[in-house]
Each structure stands twice: as structure tokens, then as C-alpha cells.
Amino acid sequence: MSARIVLLVTSPRLPAGLLTSAAWDVVRQHPVLTGSDSEMVTAVRQAGAEVTVVDGPATQPLLDAVAAHGTVVWLAGPTGDEALARELGLRLARQPGLAEMELMYGSWDPPGARLLDAVAVLDRLASPGGDPWKRAQTHRSLAGYLLEESYEAYDAISADDTDALREELGDVLLQVVLHARLAEELPEDERWSIDDVAGGLVDKMIRRNPHVFAGAEVGTLEEITENWERIKRAEKARSSVLDGVALSQPALALAAQILDRAARRGIEVAPPLPDAQPDAEARLGASLLATVAAAREAGLDPEAALRRATLAHADLIRTAEPPPADPR
């Protein structure tokens, strides 16, 4: 069998020692070299494998080991040791008779693994010795940022800019993870963590989608939606159809949601008449509510309609603006 150097790459986001059967076979059968001690090195040693830590450049020690043993394993560090792989690849390309190089994945990141990195980074930033600004924040002080980042994500969707959407959703995720990290500092009977957030989400999705997870039979999208709403009502035990409406959302969207909630439950209450209102502000509010009701009857989104008209007017304002003064 030809001489062989196996570059064994593992995921730093999985528990140490969680390797494929092929990876365990190769580390048990051949000498293992690595660049530094780690939890993975400890796990491999505890399994009975011989591991040598190389202090300094590793290419020549690997070539010496492969000359002596025929096959040798390089247990890559958390970053994958790409620089060593390139250097070794160039050396073997110039001298192909020395050994063959094989890349083996002993473990790999599952989908969502980078979320663990996000949690770790925010934990460091919000811990002693981290970022003073983040450590000084509270749920209340961050509330505006959560709205701002959500609106920016909405803008990216409206612009059909998927690259911007990816970035803005990252900013929304930052707010979620930071809120969860700050919650770990609450009194013991109030604190919770990002795992509680994720766990609650998973449980909710499983409960509210029995047609996927529990074999419930549904036909149309309308039946799925009604099933979702029924389960939601049972979970929340709300006394009113309007319970759970986000009252801090923009007024046009709030009005549309309240009217929609009432209509879905068959509740008919006529909106107030503008002329019957006691002052100008109340008359304006009643007129706007009537406009929202008319938009809903027409199947239109009043929030989106006003946004579209406002942005078009903004373009006209920009066109009418005088040119900026020459800074010279």
C-alpha cells in the first residue's frame, strides 16, 4: 500500500469524540499527529490512540512519520489547518513519490451549526471583559433596535434584495440572541436562555402543525390556517379575539389587524362616524379608520398602499430639491 497522509477534519461545534466509524478506524490503526492539545485530542487518546503534538512547522514531521509508518493521520485543529494542507499539497505535487494525501471528514457541521457561533460570540461580548455597551443594555433599551432592524429587513424584502435581506436578518438575529443572553442575568426565578427560546419555538411548531408531526388530516390551506388558529386559541386561553394583537405596530397596520380579527370571528361593529366626533383629531382618526375598513373590503393592504404612495412622493421631493451647493 502506498504511503498516505490522512488530513482528518472535524467540526469544532460538535462534542469532542463524536467521529464517524471510518475516522475512528484510521486513528486507532495509525499514528496521529496534531498541532496542539484540545478536547478532541484528549478524546482520541482516551479511546486508546497514540497522538503526538507537533511543536512548530508540521510538514517535515508528517513526511518523516509517513516514511516510518506508511500511513499517518493529521488531526486538524478547529479551523481546519488549511495553511498546512496547502503547504503539504504543494510539497507532494513537487515530489509525488513521498506520499498521497487524503482528506477525511470525521464529523461535519449540521444545518444551523453557525448559530452556536453566534451564541458564543454574544456570550463573550455580554460577559465580564466583553463589550461595555452590550453589557450596559436592558430589554427596554434594546427595544427600539429590534424594531429598527425588523424594518430594515422589511425594506430589503420590499426591494426584492435577497443579499440585503440575509444581512438584515443577521441583525435581527443579533437582537434575539442578545436579548436571550441578557435574560440569563435576571433573578433566578425569572431568567431564561437562548435554549429556552429555541425550545419554546420547536414545541410550538410541533403543536401547531399536527398535519406534519402527528398525522392529522387536513386538505386545503384554509383548513390548515383554521387548525392553527384553533390550536393557538386553546394554548393562549384568551378572553378576547383581540388578545395578542401587537398594539405598538404602526397605526394603519394595527387598524387592519383589528378589523381582520373581528371579521374572522364574525363580529360586526360599525366604525365611528367622522362627523359625530368631538374634535378634529378624533374626526381624522375616524376617517382614517373608515379608509382602512374600505381597503380591507377591497382586499388591499392600507399600510403597503400608504408606504407606496409616500415613497413615490419622496421621489418627487428629491426631484424638486435644488442641487447641493458647491462645497468649493
Secondary structure, DSSP 8 states (H G I E B T S, - for coil): ---EEEEEE--TTS-TT---HHHHHHHHHS-EEESS--HHHHHHHHTT--EEE--S--HHHHHHHHHHHSEEEEE--TT--HHHHHHHHHHHHH-TTS-EEEEEES----TTTHHHHHHHHHHHHTSTTS-HHHHT--HHHHHHHHHHHHHHHHHHHHTT-HHHHHHHHHHHHHHHHHHHHHHTTS-TTT---HHHHHHHHHHHHHHH-HHHHS-----SHHHHHHHHHHHHHHHHT-SSTTTT--TTS-HHHHHHHHHHHHHHTT-------GGG-SSHHHHHHHHHHHHHHHHHHTT--HHHHHHHHHHHHHHHHHHHS-------
